[in-house]
Amino acid sequence: MKLLRTPDERFRDLPDFPFAPHYTDVTDPDNGSKSVRIHFLDEGPTDGPIVLLLHGEPSWCFLYRSMIPPLVAAGFRCVAPDLVGFGRSDKPTDRNDHTYARQVEWLREALFDNLDLRDVNLFAQDWGGLLGLRLVGEHPDRFARIIVANTGMGTGDKPAQEGFLAWQKFSQETPVFEVGKIVAGGCTTPLTASIVDAYDAPFPDETFKEAARMMPTLVPGSPNDPASQANRDAWAVLATFDRPLLTLFSDRDPVTTGGERAFQFKVPGAAGQPHTTIEGAGHFLQEDAGPVIARHVIDFVASTPST
């Protein structure tokens, strides 16, 4: 597998991002060597309750910069990895090297084999849910609570929404995949030029963007998609998951509108929880309302003590 690694200087002087980088290596499936580097943030007390912050497409852990400080101040340990192909993590250059199954396995290896995270409070948005919820389905005992925000875990058994189909088409046809502008377009808050540049930082040129282009095509679009059965199996586990689950979907996201209902109706742990609509926020609600969302996470954990 051919990999690119974004030069460190691309990440200097990012706005409101004082966090130290950490790295762990996961397996290249082509040769079995641990040669794929994953970057992650690890902030807060090492013995604090863990909040796992999973980003989506085409963002990176920079998305969580306004949520991490209040979570750390409340005593949480915040772990925020960059998916393979994003942020400071390595970037396979062949689009075919990016598959749903590989992304799940890379994340599992990093979080469980390498970091041995347990009693995890998962916060998952966009592809963070498609991957994080698969991990819940396959390793439910690793998780204490789930917070889902503008995400889902499709099986291809129902047609995709028009907003997503338009995004999928755009991702394959646009000659230049302008990551910073794409993130800005998914926010209700105007982003400064320096923030747009920070989202572009991981991608010096188009050769670094194969994951960003490929991920929209990996969402199951038919019942026989390669990921469909594994996602159905994960949903079967979620249908028995009785630990607390909270939905925090925004009111101005055309891609995931109404997606919270599946979790509220199907997951036992969602019963009686203070599900909240984040008002005035777009798809990347962490940009639009990060401190507000952090407060909801803090209150949710406090109100649902571990048994």
Buried (B, 14 or more C-beta within 10 A) or exposed (E): BEBBEBEEEBBEEBEEBEBEBBEBBBBBBEEEEEBBBBBBBBBBEEEBBBBBBBBBBBBBBBBBBBBBBBBBEBEBBBBBBBBBBBBBBBBBBEEEBBBBEBBBBBBBBBBBEBBEBEEBBBBBBBBBBBBBBBBBBBBBEBBBBBBBBBBBBBBBEEEBBEBBEEBBEEBEEEEEBBBBBBBBEBBBBEBEEEBBBBBBBBBEEEEBBBBBBBBBEBBBBEEEBEBBBBBBBBBEBBEEBEBBBBBBBBEBBBBBBEBBEBBBEEBEBBEEBEBBEBEBBBBBBBBBBBEBBBBBBBBBBEEBEEE
